[in-house]
Amino acid sequence: MASVAIQTIRKAYGNLEVIHGVSTDIDDGEFVVLVGPSGCGKSTLLRMIAGLEEISGGTISIGDRVVNDVPPKQRNIAMVFQNYALYPHMTVAQNMGFSLKLGGVEKTEIKRKVEEAAAILTLENLLDRYPAQLSGGQRQRVAMGRAIVRNPEVFLFDEPLSNLDAKLRVHMRAEIKELHQRLKTTTVYVTHDQVEAMTMADRIVVMRDGVIEQVGTPLELYDRPRNSFVAGFIGSPAMNFLPGTVADGRFTGPAGIAADAGRIRDGEVLCGVRPTRLRVVEGGAMAEVKVIEPTGEETQVIARLGTDDLTVLSNQRLALRPGDRIGVAIAPDSAHYFDPASGQRL
């Protein structure tokens, strides 16, 4: 195992720079998730750690070694791709042991390591099958097994669950997290799915447009987002943003919705409220119901408040229909305030 140090990394394609001086440290044994919208640079950064993309500036270190000019196969990393990248003409066992074979490892040692990895991933009964005979989840486990047998210092995952259905994604999410807890190998995981990031990461790196917006534990990012972008990206359903003004410690927004603003300076602000922190109450600011989404335990309501849409997530089974008028209020001590121009937290 090893730490990973990323220092002022830049990546440019000709005159187009896509990674702008990114710096972050990943501790030995840590599970760090790079998250952000499509095109933010997270996969490019992962590929630079792997050595699959050249570095335009800065340094990447794995352990005590700067690896800028080290070929991928000599970095002692293992990468799991989105499309599994399995050889269709090889069995599961042959796929898992292929990198060891290329490295000149003896057949008996390859067999031992493959069987050990298969036991960890419950693939023992599938070793003689070919990829075409496997389900999507089984193929993903084979790809993970191929990484495990190499006993790398760092695991790199590039959106490994995006091709799976929702139920299987939840299952595989738990498997990957359990695998990390067992092996304790430093892991860098890329996803655009913030639910994956929240449930799997020790720390999350939120990226946008080739820069890092914030780094922290899942709850740090959820409870204290540095800016409105992080606040809106982390959390599902997404945070509501209500424009309004603060005067004498009180926020007033669309349709008269109000909240305590504490020591926030007077003036125009952007108020952020999680859907779970909005209440349907008598005497609240009046909103018109647009969409009702019952999920059994919860009811999600999308309503129009003034000229703004907002999402309310209630643990009650609300008997509502589109067009109904409801009162909405912000729960105490739950509002976040941001500068409307810069988006920075106030």
Protein Blocks (a to p, Z undefined) as FASTA:
>chain_A
ZZdddehiacdehjbcfbghiacdddehiacdddddehilmmmmmmmmnopaccfbdcdd
ehjbcfklgcfklnopacddfklopafkbcfklmmmmmmmmnopafklmmmmmmmmmmmn
opmlmmmpcfklpcfklmmmmmmmmmmmnopabdcdehkllmpcfklmmmmmmmmmmmmm
mnopacddddfblklmmmmpmbdcddeehiafbgcdfklmmmmcfbfklmmmnocddddd
dddddeehiacdehhiacdekjaceddddddddfklcccdehiacdddfbdcdehjaccd
dddehjaccddddfbdcdddehiacdddddehiaccddfklopaZZ
